[in-house]
Amino acid sequence: MQDPRRRRLLLALGAGLGAGLGAGLVGCAQLPRAAPALVPGRPVAAAPGVYWVPGTGGAADVRNLGRIGNAGFCVGARGVVAIDTGTSLAHGRALLAAIGRVTERPVLEAIVTHTRPEFLFGAGAFRERGIPVTMERRCAQLMAARCSNCLETLIEQVGAGPMAGTETYRPDREFDGDRAIDLGDRVLQLRYFGHSSGPGDVAVLDAQRGVLYAGGLLDVHRIPDIQDGDLPRWQQALAELRRSGASVFVPGHGAAAGVAAIDAERRYLDALQARARALVQASVSLLEVPDRSDLPAYRDWDQYDIIHRRNASVAYLRFERELLFK
């Protein structure tokens, strides 16, 4: 049996330690609770009235149904604005159902932030409910130029069943440059930075809530795909995102994060360009570039083995062409 005096001493020490941890230790904050695990397809509140819907990450395949990218929505006094529409007709319907579980307010509009299959082919679900789908003009032009082929590829990757009813389309609304959307209690700002991560790529800023949907401009812990990007302007756009005043950034892929995620992507883009220049200057053959472009700091990022190797070849060719034309 435990000595009563020893028991009282232990209780006193425990109480004192608890008080010290709670208030008495200068500069020590209370330990945060562990963040809940993200569930693909389940809305996550980034701020009051501001939600994002996680994708699975990875590459599109039959297991994830191609639902690899994030979507989102903002709930205002007038109704809801959806941010990106998903991969397929079925995915778009699932996103609308997710919105419906959060609010009964009407969906006023769906914004497609950039031209990637996992963000735009769910538009049919919105349009069948009379919800207009909106794109920046240059984004719409790129979609018209190539997305028939994108859809065929996506069906091969995911399967005809999950992609049933998914079609190419023309957006219901186009805008040129920046735009504002009045939600009644606040205004969403659609920000266009010129040809950056891609032509027509936009970010959606809810300044009052401090949340920015970065679309194609930002991926978190995932290799960004540069094939459509203008890297100097992309870097400038990322700098603008950093100055936006937002504290939460919802990327195209990966978890919502703070400004450190922007800095990480900028460092990757800098490192990629530096390696490509070094390989060109060393007269390395293009065939050798993917195997000579290792960046160890980014090996654990999603799609490193696929997208980074392709990025290296794209960056090499661009720098080689730059030297030739000089």
URTAMO-V197195 format. One record per residue. N is the residue number from 1. RES is the residue in one letter. BURIAL is I if it has 16 or more other C-alpha atoms within 10 Angstrom, else O. Layout:
# URTAMO-V197195
N;RES;BURIAL
N;RES;BURIAL
This chain:
# URTAMO-V197195
1;M;O
2;Q;O
3;D;O
4;P;O
5;R;O
6;R;O
7;R;O
8;R;O
9;L;O
10;L;O
11;L;O
12;A;O
13;L;O
14;G;O
15;A;O
16;G;O
17;L;O
18;G;O
19;A;O
20;G;O
21;L;O
22;G;O
23;A;O
24;G;O
25;L;O
26;V;O
27;G;O
28;C;O
29;A;O
30;Q;O
31;L;O
32;P;O
33;R;O
34;A;O
35;A;O
36;P;O
37;A;O
38;L;O
39;V;O
40;P;I
41;G;I
42;R;I
43;P;I
44;V;I
45;A;O
46;A;I
47;A;O
48;P;O
49;G;O
50;V;I
51;Y;I
52;W;I
53;V;I
54;P;I
55;G;I
56;T;I
57;G;I
58;G;I
59;A;I
60;A;I
61;D;I
62;V;I
63;R;O
64;N;O
65;L;I
66;G;I
67;R;I
68;I;I
69;G;I
70;N;I
71;A;I
72;G;I
73;F;I
74;C;I
75;V;I
76;G;I
77;A;O
78;R;O
79;G;I
80;V;I
81;V;I
82;A;I
83;I;I
84;D;I
85;T;I
86;G;I
87;T;I
88;S;I
89;L;I
90;A;I
91;H;I
92;G;I
93;R;I
94;A;I
95;L;I
96;L;I
97;A;O
98;A;I
99;I;I
100;G;O
101;R;O
102;V;O
103;T;O
104;E;O
105;R;O
106;P;O
107;V;I
108;L;I
109;E;I
110;A;I
111;I;I
112;V;I
113;T;I
114;H;I
115;T;I
116;R;I
117;P;I
118;E;I
119;F;I
120;L;I
121;F;I
122;G;I
123;A;I
124;G;I
125;A;I
126;F;I
127;R;I
128;E;O
129;R;O
130;G;O
131;I;I
132;P;I
133;V;I
134;T;I
135;M;I
136;E;I
137;R;I
138;R;I
139;C;I
140;A;I
141;Q;O
142;L;I
143;M;I
144;A;O
145;A;O
146;R;O
147;C;I
148;S;O
149;N;O
150;C;O
151;L;I
152;E;O
153;T;O
154;L;I
155;I;I
156;E;O
157;Q;I
158;V;I
159;G;I
160;A;O
161;G;O
162;P;I
163;M;I
164;A;O
165;G;O
166;T;I
167;E;O
168;T;I
169;Y;I
170;R;O
171;P;I
172;D;O
173;R;O
174;E;I
175;F;O
176;D;O
177;G;I
178;D;O
179;R;O
180;A;O
181;I;O
182;D;O
183;L;I
184;G;O
185;D;O
186;R;I
187;V;O
188;L;I
189;Q;I
190;L;I
191;R;I
192;Y;I
193;F;I
194;G;I
195;H;I
196;S;I
197;S;I
198;G;I
199;P;I
200;G;I
201;D;I
202;V;I
203;A;I
204;V;I
205;L;I
206;D;I
207;A;I
208;Q;O
209;R;I
210;G;I
211;V;I
212;L;I
213;Y;I
214;A;I
215;G;I
216;G;I
217;L;I
218;L;I
219;D;I
220;V;I
221;H;I
222;R;I
223;I;I
224;P;I
225;D;I
226;I;I
227;Q;O
228;D;O
229;G;I
230;D;O
231;L;I
232;P;O
233;R;I
234;W;I
235;Q;I
236;Q;O
237;A;I
238;L;I
239;A;O
240;E;O
241;L;I
242;R;I
243;R;O
244;S;O
245;G;I
246;A;I
247;S;O
248;V;I
249;F;I
250;V;I
251;P;I
252;G;I
253;H;I
254;G;I
255;A;I
256;A;I
257;A;I
258;G;O
259;V;I
260;A;O
261;A;I
262;I;I
263;D;O
264;A;I
265;E;I
266;R;I
267;R;O
268;Y;I
269;L;I
270;D;O
271;A;O
272;L;I
273;Q;I
274;A;O
275;R;I
276;A;I
277;R;I
278;A;O
279;L;I
280;V;I
281;Q;O
282;A;O
283;S;O
284;V;O
285;S;O
286;L;I
287;L;O
288;E;O
289;V;I
290;P;I
291;D;O
292;R;I
293;S;I
294;D;I
295;L;O
296;P;O
297;A;O
298;Y;I
299;R;O
300;D;O
301;W;O
302;D;I
303;Q;I
304;Y;I
305;D;O
306;I;O
307;I;I
308;H;I
309;R;I
310;R;I
311;N;I
312;A;I
313;S;I
314;V;I
315;A;I
316;Y;I
317;L;I
318;R;O
319;F;I
320;E;I
321;R;O
322;E;O
323;L;O
324;L;O
325;F;O
326;K;O
